Amino acid sequence: MPKILVTEFVSSTSPRDEDSIRAYWELVLEGFSMAYTAAKVLKDTGAEVHLTLSYMFKNMKLPFRTVIIGKKKNYFDVLEKIETLYDYVLLIAPPRELIKASKIVKDKILGPTHDCILTFSNKKSTYKFLEEHSIEVPRTKYLRKGGTLEEESIPHPVVVKPVDMAGGAGITLVKTADNLEYALNRAWDNTFSEEIAVQEFLVGVHASISVISDGSNVYFISNNIQLIEVGSKGELKYYGGITPLRNSEMLEKSLSVIDKILKGCNCLRGYFGLDIVWVGWRPYVVEVNPRLTTSFIGLAEVLGEDLGRLILYSVGEEKFYRKTRFNFKKYSYYVILDKTVKALRHERILQPGKSRRSIVVGVAKSIGDAFLRVRELKSNSMA
């Protein structure tokens, strides 16, 4: 059986100092939850799985072995030292750190390759690739430091975002010119790049596509609903999702998009995700995520070890093949909350360490029931 290391950057690194410990616990929620879920479904296949964690987690009891990274240890130095002990390494990290980690792990990555990660970790190179392969993307302009934006270039409303970040960091919806300066400053504060993106705001259904592929063939695909809220100054915040989004026309068009991507880039193996806005019945690709996405948490709730089996099968582990139709009988939902709420008996709460934030994961018989429960959880968290 393969020996697998699951490693997520944020939960494997330490707070800068004592004053930042509280902020650290609020920051690690999404990354830890994805890593924990991935480790669990892979372990359930029978594989030997280890999970890297910061020394902050040293007293946490988990159902698999952990590799604790010490207080003064450098994450990348540790990764370089231990990756030789494993057959595969599943990487989860922000774009900049994912690029660096994938260069260390090389062909042991249980997921998209380093070259693929380089392309899709930057929105400018992502959109260039997508447009070259006849895939629709939002109209986008790029602004360099010290540059000015022509007011008429893209009419309001627009979305201002960093080109090199993920997970909603630094993204702001601008409805009027009065809020543009705030949005630009917020994007600049959240980027390592010399330019940021100003993009048309698409009115439609915000969704995502989860894919498992060997780089040529699609073994699994799911359309998912994204739950997004807008702050008082236009800050876009992703707070969960519902899966699957069942629609035969949507599935057919999603497969067409994925087919075009794979024909142009056969390095997207294992699990990867796309952020989509459906305008009418036309899919616009907003992001290609060459790594696990938070939708994985919801998918694992209804598919369990079959999700892990397909990931391993997609990288050549034939013995993990299991003929499965993936006929979803229920819907899963996951909600990211700023405080702990009371869960139902069938729900799980993901809440690492001393974090006040949590993710509630559950299943429902219908998509309507899933939406109602999401609304109830969101309301309870605000009470």
Helices and strands as residue ranges (DSSP letters): E 3-8, G 10-12, G 18-20, H 21-27, H 29-43, E 48-54, G 55-57, E 65-69, H 75-82, G 83-85, E 88-92, H 95-105, G 106-108, H 114-120, H 123-132, E 140-144, E 158-162, E 172-174, G 177-179, H 180-189, E 195-200, E 205-214, E 218-230, E 236-243, H 248-264, E 269-279, E 282-289, H 295-303, H 305-314, G 318-320, E 331-337, E 348-350, E 358-364, H 367-382
